[in-house]
């Protein structure tokens, strides 16, 4: 663990690969470098390289500071890989807002083995937050004075939300991507709608997919494949991915709705996802893939609950056990590759 101030004349002496990456980024930022290369997470395809302008990163950091009312010398926790925008933006916020930074090598539980300290701002992916909750660490020793614990990078399960919403510090689910220089909208855990940051404009295309514009996008529209319902000029409900919609006999099914429901039930598989398999009659067939042990009794119980809460045409027609899932470089389940390997094994 290292604690340092990026604006100080002397940084720190790196002692791990992660610290060396942070150190190198700090030198690049201090040199006035005008653009930085990142890669998308690869959640819905091959990761793409993207150059992000310094001015957009500064604007994003200022928006976060205004939203959370961060003050100079507040402490930010940096525990995400630097090759992704979420990790780098922790350091950029420290430069722009004069924050102190606590460096902890990225891991499933960043709080293991570090001494308690007062953290004002921290960003985690859901699996990290889950591991911290499961570890029984007293989170108030770290976050009692927090202004924002930000969870993003993947959807939060119902269980994770339920086990977090009563904690006595502010926790937000964020919406964003590399192209928008990290988060551009947020919602308090348990809320239905996302609220955009003040500097962000939103709209939808003919598919009902979200468009985002602001200083973070160079004042040009960034088109997403996220299907939304606009409530106001600054609030929206996230319904699912356009490129994940399953079309079965002409009916459109959002697998995210099924996944969210199943994740909140007792007896659910520990790791699972819902995807489509090709079907000669219906075009696509809703299928649930899982790993690990999942009893027949639990499967039947979930099927019964699904029949009660969804239409028959929305229900998974198969439950398929895989020995393991494929993952993207950022640690998310690569659904398409996992399904492709399954289909290839049947040839």
Rosetta silent file (secondary structure, phi, psi, omega in degrees, C-alpha in Angstrom):
SEQUENCE: XXXXXXXXXXXXXXXXXXXXXXXXXXXXXXXXXXXXXXXXXXXXXXXXXXXXXXXXXXXXXXXXXXXXXXXXXXXXXXXXXXXXXXXXXXXXXXXXXXXXXXXXXXXXXXXXXXXXXXXXXXXXXXXXXXXXXXXXXXXXXXXXXXXXXXXXXXXXXXXXXXXXXXXXXXXXXXXXXXXXXXXXXXXXXXXXXXXXXXXXXXXXXXXXXXXXXXXXXXXXXXXXXXXXXXXXXXXXXXXXXXXXXXXXXXXXXXXXXXXXXXXXXXXXXXXXXXXXXXXXXXXXXXXXXXXXXXXXXXXXXXXXXXXXXXXXXXXXXXXXXXXXXXXXXXXXXXXXXXXXXXXXXXX
SCORE:     score description
SCORE:     0.000 S_00000001
   1 L     0.000  132.375  175.383    0.000    0.000    0.000 S_00000001
   2 E  -125.361  139.501  172.093    1.248    3.484   -0.937 S_00000001
   3 E  -119.132  126.905 -177.233   -0.338    6.828   -0.057 S_00000001
   4 E  -151.434  166.085  174.442    0.761    9.814   -2.120 S_00000001
   5 E  -113.675  115.953 -177.515   -0.335   13.139   -3.576 S_00000001
   6 L   -58.854  -25.740 -177.985    0.043   13.317   -7.377 S_00000001
   7 L   -83.739   -4.926  179.202    0.566   17.098   -7.255 S_00000001
   8 L   -73.231  158.415 -179.625    3.577   16.829   -4.970 S_00000001
   9 L   -64.749  -36.620  177.762    7.057   17.309   -6.410 S_00000001
  10 L  -110.241  134.249 -177.879    8.026   13.773   -5.439 S_00000001
  11 L   -86.395  -95.166 -179.420    5.672   10.891   -6.138 S_00000001
  12 L  -163.521  168.661  177.269    6.616    7.550   -4.582 S_00000001
  13 L   -98.981  108.616 -176.099    8.970    4.632   -5.098 S_00000001
  14 L   -68.452  142.164 -179.113    7.038    1.905   -6.950 S_00000001
  15 L  -130.357    7.364  176.437    7.442   -1.644   -5.678 S_00000001
  16 L  -143.924  166.868  179.081    4.932   -3.638   -7.800 S_00000001
  17 H   -59.641  -41.857  179.357    3.896   -3.818  -11.441 S_00000001
  18 H   -62.582  -44.651  179.644    0.698   -1.912  -10.650 S_00000001
  19 H   -64.938  -34.796  176.626    2.579    0.831   -8.835 S_00000001
  20 H   -66.391  -36.700  177.348    5.003    1.096  -11.750 S_00000001
  21 H   -66.095  -42.014  177.461    2.030    1.523  -14.121 S_00000001
  22 H   -63.691  -44.005 -179.640    0.597    4.268  -11.907 S_00000001
  23 H   -59.776  -44.940 -179.707    4.012    5.924  -11.654 S_00000001
  24 H   -63.556  -41.105  178.604    4.432    5.888  -15.450 S_00000001
  25 H   -63.678  -41.794  179.015    0.958    7.373  -15.944 S_00000001
  26 H   -59.690  -41.492  178.488    1.708   10.133  -13.426 S_00000001
  27 H   -64.897  -41.132  178.254    4.864   11.071  -15.337 S_00000001
  28 H   -62.895  -42.663 -179.566    2.941   11.159  -18.612 S_00000001
  29 H   -65.817  -44.456 -179.805    0.250   13.364  -17.057 S_00000001
  30 H   -63.513  -27.479 -179.566    2.782   15.708  -15.485 S_00000001
  31 L   -75.773   -9.972 -179.453    4.535   16.035  -18.865 S_00000001
  32 L    89.150   15.258 -179.540    1.334   17.482  -20.364 S_00000001
  33 L   -50.065  135.642 -169.585    0.582   14.535  -22.647 S_00000001
  34 L   -92.457  -17.380 -179.715   -2.528   15.446  -24.653 S_00000001
  35 E  -151.543  152.011 -175.415   -4.100   12.018  -25.273 S_00000001
  36 E  -132.825  142.154 -176.192   -3.963    8.553  -23.714 S_00000001
  37 E   -94.060  126.413  174.875   -4.580    5.109  -25.207 S_00000001
  38 E  -129.746  172.959  175.762   -7.098    2.776  -23.570 S_00000001
  39 E  -126.072  143.595  174.536   -9.027   -0.304  -24.620 S_00000001
  40 L   -65.331  164.141 -172.872  -12.730   -1.025  -24.277 S_00000001
  41 L   -72.490  -20.065 -178.812  -13.617   -3.823  -21.868 S_00000001
  42 L    81.353   19.015 -177.372  -14.580   -6.315  -24.583 S_00000001
  43 L   -63.684  -36.764 -174.599  -17.940   -7.121  -23.002 S_00000001
  44 L  -122.432   22.045  179.457  -19.759   -7.335  -26.334 S_00000001
  45 L   163.619 -170.995 -179.526  -16.927   -7.955  -28.761 S_00000001
  46 L   -66.748  133.363  177.783  -13.205   -7.653  -29.296 S_00000001
  47 L   -55.295  137.228 -177.935  -11.630   -4.887  -27.145 S_00000001
  48 L  -112.170  139.059  174.575  -11.023   -1.762  -29.219 S_00000001
  49 E   -74.901  138.603 -179.304   -8.209    0.755  -28.775 S_00000001
  50 E  -139.287  129.380  173.739   -9.427    4.295  -28.092 S_00000001
  51 E   -88.458  126.804 -178.767   -7.443    7.505  -27.706 S_00000001
  52 E  -111.784  127.814 -176.584   -8.934    9.687  -24.972 S_00000001
  53 E   -73.267  142.733  177.971   -8.197   13.400  -24.942 S_00000001
  54 H   -55.970  -42.462 -177.945   -6.689   15.011  -21.843 S_00000001
  55 H   -61.386  -37.486  178.745   -9.354   17.748  -21.923 S_00000001
  56 H   -67.764  -37.904  179.012  -12.130   15.127  -21.795 S_00000001
  57 H   -66.977  -38.933  177.565  -10.471   13.421  -18.819 S_00000001
  58 H   -64.003  -43.914  179.954  -10.194   16.750  -16.981 S_00000001
  59 H   -62.170  -41.708  178.493  -13.871   17.489  -17.664 S_00000001
  60 H   -61.771  -44.705  179.855  -14.888   14.047  -16.362 S_00000001
  61 H   -62.729  -41.786  179.496  -12.870   14.529  -13.177 S_00000001
  62 H   -64.636  -38.674  179.025  -14.387   17.965  -12.567 S_00000001
  63 H   -63.737  -41.471  178.227  -17.914   16.578  -13.046 S_00000001
  64 H   -64.922  -42.526  178.621  -17.262   13.854  -10.487 S_00000001
  65 H   -61.150  -42.038  178.858  -15.826   16.369   -8.052 S_00000001
  66 H   -66.835  -41.939 -179.485  -18.857   18.635   -8.399 S_00000001
  67 H   -61.146  -48.372 -174.049  -21.289   15.739   -8.031 S_00000001
  68 H   -94.700   -0.508  179.790  -19.716   14.305   -4.876 S_00000001
  69 L    55.801   49.756  178.197  -18.490   17.632   -3.461 S_00000001
  70 L   -75.010  145.026 -179.806  -14.924   16.388   -3.169 S_00000001
  71 L  -117.089  155.783  174.489  -12.398   18.633   -1.444 S_00000001
  72 L   -53.078  140.362  178.668   -8.610   18.944   -1.771 S_00000001
  73 L    77.774   -0.928  168.799   -6.739   16.275    0.225 S_00000001
  74 L   -58.221  152.498 -175.993   -9.733   13.901    0.283 S_00000001
  75 E   -98.156  128.704  173.848   -8.513   10.309   -0.045 S_00000001
  76 E  -110.973  138.725  176.619   -9.199    8.233   -3.170 S_00000001
  77 E   -95.046  126.350  178.000   -8.585    4.483   -3.304 S_00000001
  78 E  -111.748  110.991 -176.997   -6.931    3.237   -6.514 S_00000001
  79 L  -145.380   23.091  177.751   -7.307   -0.522   -6.971 S_00000001
  80 L  -116.074  148.168 -177.267   -8.360   -0.988  -10.611 S_00000001
  81 L   -57.218  139.866 -175.358   -6.032   -1.833  -13.536 S_00000001
  82 L   -74.702  -16.874 -178.426   -4.527    1.225  -15.193 S_00000001
  83 L   -74.687   -9.684  177.706   -5.047   -0.032  -18.758 S_00000001
  84 L  -109.064  152.904 -172.342   -8.770    0.633  -18.393 S_00000001
  85 H   -61.524  -34.821 -178.483  -10.371    4.055  -18.154 S_00000001
  86 H   -62.786  -39.149  179.148  -11.910    3.409  -14.713 S_00000001
  87 H   -70.455  -44.292 -178.597   -8.490    2.765  -13.193 S_00000001
  88 H   -66.306  -34.704 -176.335   -6.766    5.703  -14.852 S_00000001
  89 H   -68.379  -22.523  173.807   -9.530    8.143  -13.948 S_00000001
  90 H   -60.236  -43.667 -178.742   -8.900    7.587  -10.230 S_00000001
  91 H   -72.204  -38.984  178.901   -5.452    9.099  -10.736 S_00000001
  92 H   -62.325  -42.428  178.066   -6.730   11.853  -13.045 S_00000001
  93 H   -60.112  -37.284  178.997   -9.277   12.921  -10.425 S_00000001
  94 H   -65.170  -40.518  176.514   -6.471   13.132   -7.902 S_00000001
  95 H   -64.387  -49.871 -172.558   -4.487   15.433  -10.218 S_00000001
  96 H   -71.460  -35.788 -173.813   -7.443   17.634  -11.147 S_00000001
  97 H  -104.730    2.647 -179.163   -9.026   17.823   -7.677 S_00000001
  98 L    58.638   49.470  177.091   -5.815   17.676   -5.586 S_00000001
  99 L   -91.352  159.302  166.441   -6.779   14.418   -3.886 S_00000001
 100 E   -89.349  154.554 -176.928   -4.530   12.032   -2.029 S_00000001
 101 E  -127.123  133.423  170.141   -4.349    8.485   -3.370 S_00000001
 102 E  -103.786  115.464 -179.266   -4.049    5.147   -1.604 S_00000001
 103 E   -91.652  126.109  175.000   -2.599    2.592   -4.035 S_00000001
 104 L  -133.548  126.342 -178.937   -3.555   -1.057   -3.549 S_00000001
 105 L   -52.937  134.270  179.392   -2.684   -3.687   -6.134 S_00000001
 106 L   -55.036  133.442  178.589   -5.837   -4.834   -7.991 S_00000001
 107 L  -159.937  175.014  179.590   -7.312   -8.005   -6.495 S_00000001
 108 L   -66.837  -28.917  177.370  -10.674   -9.582   -5.726 S_00000001
 109 L  -134.340   93.187 -175.488  -10.611   -7.960   -2.245 S_00000001
 110 L   -65.853  -16.340 -176.023   -8.541   -4.748   -2.157 S_00000001
 111 L   -88.762  -10.744 -179.630   -9.063   -4.229    1.594 S_00000001
 112 L   -67.177  127.808  173.825   -7.385   -7.446    2.725 S_00000001
 113 L    83.583    4.338  177.448   -4.106   -6.755    4.449 S_00000001
 114 L  -111.982  149.434 -178.615   -4.272   -2.951    4.538 S_00000001
 115 L   -73.550  146.769  177.546   -4.641   -0.828    7.640 S_00000001
 116 L   -56.693  140.632  174.599   -7.910    1.094    8.132 S_00000001
 117 L  -153.797  160.773 -175.724   -7.915    4.630    6.735 S_00000001
 118 L   -86.607  110.087 -177.220  -10.562    7.212    5.877 S_00000001
 119 L  -104.966  127.931 -179.847  -11.428    6.908    2.177 S_00000001
 120 L   -90.088  -32.497 -174.158  -13.596    9.572    0.530 S_00000001
 121 E  -143.057  131.306  177.938  -13.863    8.068   -2.946 S_00000001
 122 E  -148.089  144.445  176.867  -13.480    4.513   -4.233 S_00000001
 123 E  -121.057  132.412  179.760  -14.406    2.660   -7.427 S_00000001
 124 E  -135.951  154.362  166.232  -14.969   -1.098   -7.556 S_00000001
 125 L   -88.311  158.918 -172.703  -16.283   -3.697   -9.968 S_00000001
 126 H   -56.793  -37.466 -177.913  -19.113   -5.843   -8.552 S_00000001
 127 H   -67.139  -31.087  175.046  -17.006   -8.941   -7.856 S_00000001
 128 H   -66.542  -45.305 -178.727  -14.637   -6.861   -5.694 S_00000001
 129 H   -63.830  -40.334  177.723  -17.530   -5.399   -3.720 S_00000001
 130 H   -60.431  -44.132 -179.503  -19.045   -8.860   -3.261 S_00000001
 131 H   -64.154  -37.894  178.996  -15.739  -10.212   -1.925 S_00000001
 132 H   -66.693  -40.433  177.947  -15.438   -7.341    0.551 S_00000001
 133 H   -65.728  -41.097 -178.562  -18.951   -7.922    1.861 S_00000001
 134 H   -68.646  -25.724 -174.838  -18.353  -11.664    2.170 S_00000001
 135 L   -74.514  -12.068 -178.920  -15.073  -11.146    4.031 S_00000001
 136 L    66.951   16.597  172.252  -16.868   -9.631    7.039 S_00000001
 137 L   -63.926  139.225  177.065  -14.397   -6.738    7.093 S_00000001
 138 L   -74.543   96.906 -174.450  -15.825   -3.773    9.007 S_00000001
 139 L   -65.512  -22.521  179.282  -16.267   -1.450    6.029 S_00000001
 140 H   -66.132  -20.960  176.263  -17.009    1.515    8.287 S_00000001
 141 H   -66.687  -20.632 -179.248  -13.321    1.498    9.266 S_00000001
 142 H  -109.654  -34.291 -166.471  -12.608    2.587    5.694 S_00000001
 143 H  -119.325   13.528 -176.673  -15.763    4.301    4.405 S_00000001
 144 L   -61.896  -27.425  179.574  -17.473    6.002    7.354 S_00000001
 145 L  -107.960   15.515 -175.684  -16.568    9.410    5.862 S_00000001
 146 L   -65.241  142.853  174.081  -16.970    8.363    2.215 S_00000001
 147 L   -98.890  -17.710  176.861  -18.609   10.763   -0.213 S_00000001
 148 E  -171.481  121.371  166.848  -19.064    8.093   -2.858 S_00000001
 149 E  -102.448  116.860 -171.919  -18.471    4.364   -3.298 S_00000001
 150 E  -105.770  123.882  179.380  -18.868    3.815   -7.037 S_00000001
 151 E  -114.522  125.869 -178.628  -19.791    0.387   -8.431 S_00000001
 152 L  -159.560 -174.036  178.747  -19.636   -0.175  -12.175 S_00000001
 153 L    94.567  -22.076  178.368  -18.289   -2.235  -15.028 S_00000001
 154 L  -163.792  162.930  179.987  -21.050   -4.867  -14.864 S_00000001
 155 L   -67.711  145.721  177.613  -24.627   -5.238  -13.689 S_00000001
 156 L   -91.107  135.655  178.627  -25.211   -5.598   -9.958 S_00000001
 157 L   -73.325  159.660  177.187  -27.119   -8.650   -8.771 S_00000001
 158 H   -59.996  -40.952  179.484  -30.261   -8.293   -6.671 S_00000001
 159 H   -62.585  -41.722 -178.380  -28.482   -9.973   -3.758 S_00000001
 160 H   -65.499  -39.726  177.637  -25.551   -7.565   -3.941 S_00000001
 161 H   -64.828  -45.154 -177.497  -27.871   -4.570   -3.919 S_00000001
 162 H   -62.897  -37.239 -177.548  -29.894   -5.968   -1.014 S_00000001
 163 L   -81.167   -4.775 -176.523  -26.800   -6.637    1.096 S_00000001
 164 L  -112.966  -23.726 -166.002  -25.422   -3.130    0.453 S_00000001
 165 L   -68.920  -18.818 -179.751  -28.316   -0.702    0.560 S_00000001
 166 L   -97.482    4.249  178.147  -28.436   -0.346    4.357 S_00000001
 167 L   -67.375  145.278 -170.382  -24.740    0.405    4.787 S_00000001
 168 L   -86.043   40.925  173.358  -24.223    3.830    6.432 S_00000001
 169 L  -151.921  157.797 -171.813  -22.349    5.524    3.596 S_00000001
 170 L   -74.044  124.697  178.938  -23.304    6.555    0.046 S_00000001
 171 E  -123.034  131.373 -177.481  -23.027    3.806   -2.587 S_00000001
 172 E  -126.422  140.432  167.036  -23.832    4.449   -6.234 S_00000001
 173 E   -89.648  129.589 -175.389  -24.205    2.267   -9.291 S_00000001
 174 E  -108.721  156.328  175.895  -22.613    4.112  -12.199 S_00000001
 175 E  -122.880  129.377  177.978  -23.213    4.089  -15.946 S_00000001
 176 E   176.343 -177.711 -177.930  -20.414    4.799  -18.398 S_00000001
 177 E  -161.602  174.239  179.426  -17.846    3.408  -20.800 S_00000001
 178 H   -57.633  -42.597 -176.277  -14.429    4.135  -22.238 S_00000001
 179 H   -64.950  -20.543  177.994  -15.967    6.333  -24.934 S_00000001
 180 H  -106.468   13.600  177.317  -17.573    8.564  -22.293 S_00000001
 181 L    58.613   57.118 -178.226  -14.411    8.697  -20.138 S_00000001
 182 E    74.204 -148.495 -166.978  -15.898    6.553  -17.318 S_00000001
 183 E   -70.863  142.775  174.017  -19.218    7.355  -15.621 S_00000001
 184 E  -126.190   -4.463  178.844  -21.709    9.872  -16.960 S_00000001
 185 E  -152.508  161.727 -176.362  -24.724    8.825  -14.856 S_00000001
 186 E  -150.570  160.272  168.557  -25.446    7.279  -11.470 S_00000001
 187 E  -147.036  142.001  174.188  -28.178    5.868   -9.284 S_00000001
 188 E   -65.447  143.194 -177.866  -28.309    5.153   -5.565 S_00000001
 189 L   -52.983  133.247  179.352  -28.485    1.421   -4.901 S_00000001
 190 L    94.429  -18.067  177.265  -32.048    0.173   -5.166 S_00000001
 191 L   -78.180  156.796 -175.879  -33.262    3.063   -7.313 S_00000001
 192 L   -90.124  -31.303 -169.606  -34.706    2.350  -10.746 S_00000001
 193 L  -111.117  144.837  173.404  -33.510    5.361  -12.721 S_00000001
 194 E   -89.469  141.775  176.173  -30.087    6.729  -13.613 S_00000001
 195 E  -111.106  128.632  179.562  -29.397   10.458  -13.196 S_00000001
 196 E   -75.820  155.896  170.140  -26.877   12.069  -15.528 S_00000001
 197 L   -68.611  159.866 -170.829  -24.083   14.312  -14.318 S_00000001
 198 L   -58.588  -32.041 -173.019  -24.709   18.019  -14.852 S_00000001
 199 L   -89.018    7.864 -171.165  -22.525   18.353  -17.952 S_00000001
 200 L  -109.303  136.020  170.572  -24.133   15.458  -19.865 S_00000001
 201 E  -107.360  146.760  177.468  -26.887   15.468  -22.522 S_00000001
 202 E  -133.397  156.158  176.704  -28.782   12.311  -23.471 S_00000001
 203 E  -159.095  179.424  176.662  -31.139   11.236  -26.246 S_00000001
 204 E  -128.129  156.184  176.063  -32.238    8.030  -27.991 S_00000001
 205 L   -96.730 -178.735 -178.485  -31.949    6.715  -31.536 S_00000001
 206 L   -60.481  -17.568  177.753  -34.751    4.937  -33.504 S_00000001
 207 L   -86.983   -0.381 -171.882  -33.881    1.664  -31.696 S_00000001
 208 L    70.670   24.981  177.179  -34.476    3.362  -28.306 S_00000001
 209 E   -93.137  143.103 -173.239  -30.723    3.108  -27.657 S_00000001
 210 E   -69.561  141.216  169.175  -29.039    5.789  -25.573 S_00000001
 211 E  -119.136  144.106 -175.467  -26.901    8.582  -27.036 S_00000001
 212 E  -129.747  137.810  178.342  -24.557   10.630  -24.840 S_00000001
 213 E  -142.639  144.594  176.584  -22.982   14.046  -25.431 S_00000001
 214 L   174.010 -175.134  176.368  -20.838   16.393  -23.358 S_00000001
 215 H   -59.927  -29.810 -179.546  -17.349   17.771  -22.930 S_00000001
 216 H   -69.090  -17.763  177.769  -16.240   14.204  -22.181 S_00000001
 217 H  -109.852   16.737 -177.288  -17.220   13.224  -25.740 S_00000001
 218 L    67.510   25.064 -178.573  -15.790   16.323  -27.394 S_00000001
 219 L    62.191   23.126  171.610  -19.359   17.664  -27.642 S_00000001
 220 L  -112.776  155.886 -178.878  -20.209   14.970  -30.186 S_00000001
 221 L   -74.288  132.900  169.925  -22.809   12.250  -29.752 S_00000001
 222 E  -105.245  120.731 -178.163  -21.605    8.829  -28.628 S_00000001
 223 E   -90.401  129.941  176.970  -24.039    6.129  -29.693 S_00000001
 224 E  -107.646  172.526  172.427  -24.529    3.147  -27.390 S_00000001
 225 E  -107.373   21.518 -179.851  -26.329   -0.174  -27.817 S_00000001
 226 E   -92.334  118.296  179.312  -28.070    0.196  -24.451 S_00000001
 227 E   -77.995  127.412 -176.106  -31.853    0.212  -24.744 S_00000001
 228 E  -134.005  165.387  166.937  -33.337    2.784  -22.380 S_00000001
 229 E  -116.079  119.749  178.261  -36.544    4.560  -21.468 S_00000001
 230 E   -79.877  126.601  177.370  -36.079    8.314  -21.116 S_00000001
 231 L   -95.530  -43.952  176.346  -37.999    9.724  -18.152 S_00000001
 232 L  -140.981 -173.685  178.463  -36.727   13.300  -18.331 S_00000001
 233 L   -68.747   -9.878 -177.238  -33.938   15.150  -20.124 S_00000001
 234 L  -135.219    7.292  178.527  -31.530   13.846  -17.500 S_00000001
 235 E  -130.799  146.316 -179.579  -32.948   10.542  -16.205 S_00000001
 236 E  -151.612  156.114  173.909  -33.348    7.157  -17.861 S_00000001
 237 E  -106.655  131.254 -178.987  -34.164    3.527  -17.116 S_00000001
 238 E   -89.267  120.087 -174.986  -31.731    0.929  -18.456 S_00000001
 239 E  -101.984  -26.666 -178.957  -33.620   -1.959  -20.104 S_00000001
 240 E   151.787  177.673 -179.411  -30.883   -4.062  -21.708 S_00000001
 241 E   -91.216  135.089  175.765  -28.434   -4.346  -24.580 S_00000001
 242 H   -61.383  -37.841 -178.051  -29.688   -4.160  -28.168 S_00000001
 243 H   -82.166    3.208  173.057  -27.009   -6.668  -29.172 S_00000001
 244 H  -111.282   -3.497  179.805  -28.188   -9.100  -26.463 S_00000001
 245 L   -61.348  130.772  177.161  -31.878   -9.065  -27.391 S_00000001
 246 E   -96.407  128.329  179.854  -33.082  -12.596  -28.151 S_00000001
 247 E  -107.997  101.632 -178.774  -35.562  -12.865  -31.044 S_00000001
 248 E  -113.654  110.233 -178.654  -37.616  -16.020  -30.610 S_00000001
 249 L    55.360   37.219  177.604  -40.425  -16.436  -33.157 S_00000001
 250 L    84.758   -4.824  178.251  -40.544  -12.656  -33.581 S_00000001
 251 E   -95.453  135.376 -177.595  -40.829  -11.951  -29.854 S_00000001
 252 E   -93.159  127.813 -176.820  -38.096   -9.800  -28.275 S_00000001
 253 E  -124.219  129.766  176.082  -36.652  -11.035  -24.983 S_00000001
 254 L   -94.688  106.174 -178.653  -34.185   -9.135  -22.765 S_00000001
 255 H   -60.662  -26.010  179.487  -31.968  -11.753  -21.083 S_00000001
 256 H   -60.567  -35.042  179.560  -30.900   -9.166  -18.490 S_00000001
 257 H   -64.154  -42.592  177.885  -34.429   -9.196  -17.027 S_00000001
 258 H   -65.750  -43.935 -178.292  -34.279  -12.961  -16.503 S_00000001
 259 H   -61.675  -43.022 -178.714  -30.742  -12.774  -15.079 S_00000001
 260 H   -64.628  -40.640  179.562  -31.668  -10.078  -12.575 S_00000001
 261 H   -65.584  -47.813 -176.938  -34.699  -12.025  -11.383 S_00000001
 262 H   -63.534  -38.112 -176.949  -32.835  -15.334  -11.043 S_00000001
 263 H   -63.762  -19.989 -179.323  -29.924  -13.709   -9.209 S_00000001
 264 L   -93.698    3.398 -177.149  -32.300  -12.642   -6.449 S_00000001
 265 L  -100.784  148.917  172.878  -33.676  -16.132   -5.786 S_00000001
 266 L   -69.499  145.970  178.590  -32.490  -18.715   -3.307 S_00000001
 267 L    80.319   11.341  177.932  -30.939  -21.786   -4.883 S_00000001
 268 L   -70.498  156.557  172.543  -29.659  -19.902   -7.932 S_00000001
 269 L   -67.932  147.215 -178.205  -26.476  -21.106   -9.671 S_00000001
 270 L   -66.005  -41.351  178.074  -23.399  -19.231   -8.481 S_00000001
 271 E  -127.155  124.621 -179.666  -22.297  -18.385  -12.029 S_00000001
 272 E  -158.613  164.306  168.519  -24.789  -18.244  -14.876 S_00000001
 273 E  -155.223  161.452  178.774  -25.986  -16.209  -17.817 S_00000001
 274 E  -111.585  127.979  179.271  -28.892  -16.285  -20.268 S_00000001
 275 E  -142.747 -178.776 -179.839  -28.178  -16.343  -23.982 S_00000001
 276 E  -103.402  143.461  165.800  -29.636  -17.578  -27.264 S_00000001
 277 E  -113.694  146.874  178.301  -29.028  -20.830  -29.070 S_00000001
 278 E   -62.770  142.741  179.921  -29.981  -21.190  -32.743 S_00000001
 279 E  -136.637  130.002 -175.408  -33.332  -22.890  -33.299 S_00000001
 280 L   -65.801  -30.549 -176.530  -34.626  -24.207  -36.649 S_00000001
 281 L   -91.212  -48.274 -172.020  -38.250  -23.400  -35.823 S_00000001
 282 L  -100.392   -3.233 -178.541  -38.120  -20.238  -33.693 S_00000001
 283 E    89.196  -58.792  176.208  -34.857  -18.703  -34.914 S_00000001
 284 E  -138.181  148.390 -178.530  -33.413  -18.388  -31.412 S_00000001
 285 E  -122.827  128.722  179.024  -34.058  -20.285  -28.205 S_00000001
 286 E   -67.712  128.451 -175.555  -33.664  -18.798  -24.715 S_00000001
 287 E  -138.011  138.711  175.699  -31.044  -20.832  -22.837 S_00000001
 288 E  -104.175  124.765  177.274  -29.526  -20.621  -19.355 S_00000001
 289 E  -107.840  138.268 -179.941  -25.839  -21.581  -19.054 S_00000001
 290 E  -145.594  162.321  173.579  -24.270  -22.263  -15.673 S_00000001
 291 E  -121.709  162.574  178.114  -21.165  -23.709  -14.045 S_00000001
 292 L    82.443 -175.184 -178.544  -20.766  -25.682  -10.842 S_00000001
 293 L   -83.130  132.526  177.841  -23.246  -27.884   -9.031 S_00000001
 294 L  -144.781  108.594 -171.516  -26.935  -26.981   -9.348 S_00000001
 295 L   -65.826  153.580  176.961  -29.425  -29.511   -8.063 S_00000001
 296 H   -59.922  -38.317  179.847  -32.434  -30.649  -10.073 S_00000001
 297 H   -61.935  -42.680  179.268  -34.672  -29.523   -7.199 S_00000001
 298 H   -66.996  -38.967  177.312  -33.247  -25.994   -7.322 S_00000001
 299 H   -60.654  -44.392 -179.208  -33.634  -25.879  -11.103 S_00000001
 300 H   -65.517  -37.671  178.470  -37.283  -26.887  -10.815 S_00000001
 301 H   -63.650  -44.405  178.331  -37.881  -24.292   -8.107 S_00000001
 302 H   -63.526  -41.738  178.917  -36.391  -21.536  -10.303 S_00000001
 303 H   -60.457  -40.343  178.811  -38.429  -22.743  -13.277 S_00000001
 304 H   -63.264  -42.439  178.331  -41.598  -22.539  -11.178 S_00000001
 305 H   -66.300  -38.377  178.456  -40.827  -18.973  -10.096 S_00000001
 306 H   -63.974  -41.850  179.844  -40.018  -17.979  -13.669 S_00000001
 307 H   -62.646  -30.439 -179.578  -43.346  -19.370  -14.903 S_00000001
 308 H   -76.343  -28.190 -171.414  -45.121  -17.273  -12.270 S_00000001
 309 H  -111.239   -9.222 -178.933  -43.334  -14.023  -13.165 S_00000001
 310 L  -133.026  160.404  174.466  -42.679  -14.223  -16.934 S_00000001
 311 L   -69.928  155.201 -176.215  -44.549  -15.160  -20.079 S_00000001
 312 H   -60.543  -35.195 -177.603  -44.023  -18.714  -21.339 S_00000001
 313 H   -74.766  -11.837  177.494  -42.178  -17.524  -24.442 S_00000001
 314 H   -87.738  -14.661 -169.650  -39.627  -15.669  -22.286 S_00000001
 315 L   -76.525  146.964  173.172  -38.568  -18.724  -20.275 S_00000001
 316 L   -60.186  133.077  179.125  -35.296  -20.630  -20.791 S_00000001
 317 L   -92.022  -17.147  176.703  -35.980  -23.778  -22.805 S_00000001
 318 E  -139.681  149.598  170.880  -32.715  -25.431  -21.738 S_00000001
 319 E  -118.529  111.138 -172.093  -30.446  -25.367  -18.683 S_00000001
 320 E  -115.816  126.025  178.630  -26.921  -26.223  -19.846 S_00000001
 321 E   -90.431  128.533  174.353  -23.978  -26.873  -17.538 S_00000001
 322 L  -110.039  150.176  178.440  -20.534  -25.812  -18.758 S_00000001
 323 L   -67.883  -31.954  178.013  -17.266  -26.854  -17.144 S_00000001
 324 L  -163.192  161.812  174.632  -16.145  -23.204  -17.166 S_00000001
 325 L   -99.088  158.771  168.848  -16.921  -19.829  -18.717 S_00000001
 326 L   -90.650  148.958 -177.814  -14.704  -17.729  -20.946 S_00000001
 327 E  -128.602  151.458  174.054  -13.841  -14.261  -19.648 S_00000001
 328 L   -76.471  170.734  179.247  -12.810  -10.968  -21.210 S_00000001
 329 L   -61.885  -24.546 -179.508   -9.486   -9.328  -20.351 S_00000001
 330 L   -91.395    5.138  173.835  -11.341   -7.123  -17.848 S_00000001
 331 L    92.416    6.046  177.444  -12.773  -10.123  -16.006 S_00000001
 332 L   -88.123  152.395  176.355  -16.355  -10.110  -17.331 S_00000001
 333 E   -64.094  127.094  175.433  -18.029  -13.288  -18.592 S_00000001
 334 L   -90.430   90.986 -173.687  -17.581  -13.516  -22.357 S_00000001
 335 H   -62.655  -46.253 -175.856  -21.010  -14.900  -23.169 S_00000001
 336 H   -64.150  -41.710  179.284  -20.593  -15.119  -26.926 S_00000001
 337 H   -69.114  -37.947  178.147  -17.275  -16.951  -26.735 S_00000001
 338 H   -62.175  -43.191  179.092  -18.602  -19.305  -24.055 S_00000001
 339 H   -68.421  -40.010 -179.648  -21.604  -20.179  -26.223 S_00000001
 340 H   -62.042  -41.693  178.207  -19.436  -20.524  -29.335 S_00000001
 341 H   -65.094  -37.375  176.762  -17.127  -23.003  -27.594 S_00000001
 342 H   -62.431  -47.071 -178.944  -20.160  -24.980  -26.438 S_00000001
 343 H   -64.085  -39.035  178.314  -21.577  -25.116  -29.976 S_00000001
 344 H   -64.283  -31.987  179.886  -18.187  -26.134  -31.419 S_00000001
 345 H   -70.312  -16.132 -178.177  -18.010  -28.991  -28.916 S_00000001
 346 L   -94.856   -6.681 -178.473  -21.252  -30.377  -30.348 S_00000001
 347 L   -73.668    0.000    0.000  -20.024  -30.489  -33.954 S_00000001
